[in-house]
Amino acid sequence: MGRTIKLLLLYFAYQLAFFAVLVGVYMLKNGVVEMPDVSGSGYMSVIMWAQFLSTLSVGLHVVLGKYVSIDVFRLKTSNRWAVLFASAVFIVAMGLWTNYFSELAGLPDNMKDMFEQMMNNPLGIISIVVMAPLVEELLFRGAIQGHLMRKWKMPYLGIVVSSLIFGVVHGNPAQIPFAFVVGMALGWMYYLTGSLIPGMLMHFINNGSSVLLYVLSGDPDATMISSLGETGSLALAVAGIILTVVCIFIIRRKLVKEPVQWNEENNLQA
């Protein structure tokens, strides 16, 4: 777990470093010695730029530090388009029931206001829709899960542990269970294909659909249940569960019949 801990410390260190630097720039620019008001636009600007730059830095660190092989950017299957299409349907189907159960759980959303402001800012949208899918897949699936699967020689344990870390790192009670479950799906696709491309696509669709629904609804407090009613949202969730099972069956039995072999030298063998 040493490498995993090191990567997580780097992840948080980059965030703290950029936040500290940008707060310093804010103070110099405005001639003040106080932190920006947490409810003001200045603070949100610092947060968004710190998030963007730290995420970018983590991604570059993982790639340039060779924590992942170049093979993770390739999808070595003859039916790659079918795999990608099935992956897209898979994550959409999962969203139908995970969102429903998240609403039923009613866990506190400590980052609701921040996410609303991010989704009303171009830089925030880029961070959510583009940067997060790319860098989080590189870090949590490529660098952490890939290493754990090879180290422990127990792929599914590596998937579970990396997904749990992925969920906890979000730090928001309303997101943790959802991120864990989605992380399991993303990790499973990485295990099967040895490529981060399906997971990046799924992550992009998941985050992008959240932003799109927020923009289209015009109501930040809109939910499945408030929009469709209890019966309609339950029916949609059940349909999502059925479609999720169908996708798992098709991906595993029809599209990727044998997962890639993971060895100890951090290389993938077809």
C-alpha positions in Angstrom: 0.0 0.0 0.0 3.1 2.2 0.2 2.7 3.4 -3.4 -1.0 4.0 -3.0 -0.4 6.2 0.1 2.3 8.1 -1.7 0.0 8.9 -4.6 -2.8 10.0 -2.3 -0.5 12.3 -0.4 0.7 13.8 -3.6 -3.0 14.2 -4.7 -3.8 16.3 -1.6 -0.4 18.0 -1.5 -1.0 19.4 -5.0 -4.4 20.7 -3.9 -3.1 22.4 -0.8 -0.1 23.8 -2.7 -2.1 25.4 -5.4 -4.7 26.7 -3.0 -2.0 28.3 -0.9 -0.3 29.9 -3.9 -3.6 31.3 -5.3 -4.6 32.7 -1.9 -1.3 34.4 -1.8 -1.8 35.8 -5.3 -5.3 37.0 -4.2 -3.9 38.8 -1.2 -1.2 40.5 -3.2 -3.5 41.5 -6.0 -6.1 43.0 -3.6 -3.6 44.4 -1.0 -5.1 42.4 1.9 -3.8 40.0 4.4 -7.1 38.1 5.1 -8.4 35.0 3.4 -11.1 35.7 0.8 -14.7 35.5 2.1 -15.8 31.9 1.6 -19.2 33.1 0.3 -17.7 35.5 -2.2 -16.7 35.1 -5.8 -13.1 35.6 -5.0 -13.0 32.5 -2.9 -14.8 30.4 -5.5 -12.4 31.7 -8.2 -9.4 30.5 -6.0 -11.1 27.2 -5.4 -11.8 26.5 -9.1 -8.4 27.5 -10.3 -6.7 25.5 -7.5 -8.9 22.5 -8.4 -8.1 22.8 -12.1 -4.4 23.3 -11.8 -3.9 20.6 -9.1 -5.9 18.1 -11.1 -3.8 18.9 -14.2 -0.6 18.5 -12.1 -1.7 15.2 -10.7 -2.4 13.9 -14.2 1.0 15.0 -15.5 2.7 13.6 -12.4 1.1 10.2 -13.0 2.0 10.1 -16.7 5.5 11.6 -16.5 6.3 9.6 -13.4 5.4 6.4 -15.4 2.9 5.2 -12.9 0.9 4.0 -15.8 1.9 2.2 -19.0 1.3 3.8 -22.4 -0.9 0.7 -23.0 -3.7 2.2 -20.9 -4.4 4.7 -23.7 -5.1 1.9 -26.1 -8.1 -0.4 -26.4 -6.7 -3.6 -27.9 -9.9 -5.3 -29.1 -11.2 -6.0 -32.5 -14.7 -4.9 -31.4 -13.6 -1.7 -29.6 -16.5 0.3 -30.9 -19.0 -2.3 -29.5 -17.1 -2.2 -26.2 -17.3 1.6 -26.0 -21.0 1.6 -27.0 -21.8 -1.0 -24.3 -19.8 1.0 -21.8 -21.8 4.1 -22.5 -25.1 2.3 -22.1 -23.8 0.6 -19.0 -23.0 3.9 -17.2 -26.3 5.5 -18.3 -28.2 2.5 -16.9 -26.3 2.7 -13.7 -27.1 6.4 -13.3 -30.8 5.6 -13.3 -30.8 3.5 -10.2 -27.8 4.9 -8.3 -29.3 8.4 -8.5 -32.6 7.1 -7.2 -31.1 5.3 -4.3 -28.9 8.3 -3.5 -32.0 10.4 -3.2 -33.7 7.9 -1.0 -30.7 7.7 1.3 -30.9 11.5 1.8 -27.2 11.8 2.9 -26.0 15.4 3.5 -24.6 17.1 0.5 -21.8 19.4 1.9 -20.7 20.5 -1.5 -24.0 21.4 -3.1 -23.4 25.2 -3.2 -19.9 24.8 -4.5 -21.0 22.4 -7.3 -23.8 24.8 -8.3 -21.3 27.6 -8.7 -18.9 25.4 -10.6 -21.6 24.3 -13.0 -22.3 28.0 -13.7 -18.7 28.7 -14.6 -16.8 27.5 -17.7 -13.7 26.6 -15.8 -15.8 24.6 -13.3 -17.5 22.8 -16.1 -14.2 21.9 -17.7 -12.9 20.6 -14.4 -16.0 18.5 -13.8 -16.6 17.2 -17.3 -13.1 16.9 -18.8 -10.3 17.1 -16.2 -11.9 14.8 -13.6 -12.7 11.9 -16.0 -9.2 12.0 -17.5 -7.1 12.5 -14.3 -9.2 10.5 -11.8 -9.1 7.5 -14.1 -5.3 7.9 -14.5 -4.8 8.1 -10.7 -7.4 5.8 -9.2 -7.8 3.2 -11.9 -4.5 3.3 -13.7 -1.9 4.1 -11.0 -3.6 2.8 -7.9 -5.9 -0.1 -9.0 -3.5 -1.3 -11.6 -0.7 -1.5 -9.0 -2.9 -3.2 -6.4 -4.2 -5.8 -8.9 -0.6 -6.8 -9.8 0.8 -6.6 -6.3 -1.9 -8.6 -4.6 -2.7 -10.9 -7.6 -6.4 -10.6 -6.6 -7.9 -8.3 -9.2 -11.3 -7.9 -7.5 -9.8 -7.0 -4.2 -7.8 -4.3 -6.0 -11.0 -3.0 -7.6 -12.9 -2.9 -4.3 -10.1 -1.1 -2.4 -9.4 1.4 -5.2 -13.1 2.1 -5.5 -13.4 2.6 -1.7 -10.5 5.1 -1.8 -12.1 6.8 -4.8 -15.4 7.2 -2.9 -13.8 8.4 0.4 -11.5 10.9 -1.4 -14.6 12.8 -2.6 -15.2 13.7 1.0 -18.9 14.4 0.6 -21.4 12.0 2.3 -23.8 12.4 -0.6 -21.2 11.3 -3.1 -19.2 8.6 -1.3 -21.6 5.6 -1.8 -22.4 6.7 -5.4 -18.7 7.2 -6.2 -17.8 3.8 -4.7 -20.4 1.9 -6.9 -19.4 3.8 -10.0 -15.8 3.2 -9.2 -16.5 -0.5 -9.1 -17.9 -0.4 -12.6 -15.0 1.7 -14.0 -12.5 -0.5 -12.3 -14.2 -3.6 -13.7 -13.9 -2.3 -17.2 -10.2 -1.5 -16.6 -9.6 -5.0 -15.3 -11.3 -6.6 -18.3 -9.7 -4.5 -21.1 -6.5 -3.2 -19.6 -7.4 0.2 -21.0 -8.6 3.4 -19.4 -10.5 4.5 -22.5 -13.8 2.8 -21.6 -13.6 4.2 -18.0 -12.8 7.7 -19.2 -15.7 7.6 -21.6 -18.0 6.3 -18.8 -16.7 8.9 -16.4 -17.2 11.7 -19.0 -20.8 10.6 -19.7 -21.5 10.4 -15.9 -20.2 13.8 -15.1 -21.4 15.4 -18.3 -24.9 14.2 -17.9 -25.0 15.7 -14.4 -24.0 19.1 -15.7 -26.4 18.8 -18.7 -29.4 17.8 -16.5 -28.6 20.7 -14.2 -28.5 23.1 -17.1 -31.7 21.8 -18.7 -33.7 21.6 -15.5 -33.1 25.2 -14.5 -33.7 24.1 -10.9 -30.7 23.1 -8.8 -33.0 21.3 -6.3 -34.7 19.1 -8.9 -34.5 15.4 -8.3 -35.8 12.2 -10.0 -38.5 11.8 -7.5 -39.6 15.5 -7.6 -39.6 15.5 -11.4 -41.1 12.0 -12.1 -43.0 11.2 -8.9 -42.3 8.2 -6.7 -43.9 5.7 -9.2 -42.1 7.1 -12.2 -38.7 7.3 -10.6 -39.0 3.8 -9.1 -39.9 2.4 -12.6 -37.0 4.1 -14.1 -34.7 2.8 -11.4 -35.9 -0.8 -12.0 -35.4 -0.4 -15.7 -31.9 0.9 -15.0 -31.1 -2.2 -12.8 -32.3 -4.6 -15.6 -30.4 -2.7 -18.2 -27.3 -2.7 -16.0 -27.5 -6.5 -15.6 -27.9 -6.9 -19.4 -24.9 -4.7 -20.1 -22.8 -6.7 -17.6 -23.8 -9.9 -19.3 -23.1 -8.6 -22.8 -19.8 -7.1 -22.0 -18.5 -10.2 -20.1 -20.0 -12.9 -22.2 -20.1 -11.4 -25.7 -17.6 -8.6 -26.0 -14.7 -9.3 -23.6 -14.7 -13.0 -23.0 -11.3 -13.1 -21.4 -9.8 -10.3 -19.3 -6.2 -9.2 -20.0 -3.5 -10.9 -17.9 -2.0 -8.7 -15.3 1.6 -9.5 -14.3 4.0 -8.1 -11.7 6.2 -6.1 -14.0 3.4 -3.5 -14.5 3.0 -4.6 -18.1 -0.1 -6.0 -19.8 -0.1 -9.1 -21.8 -2.9 -9.8 -24.3 
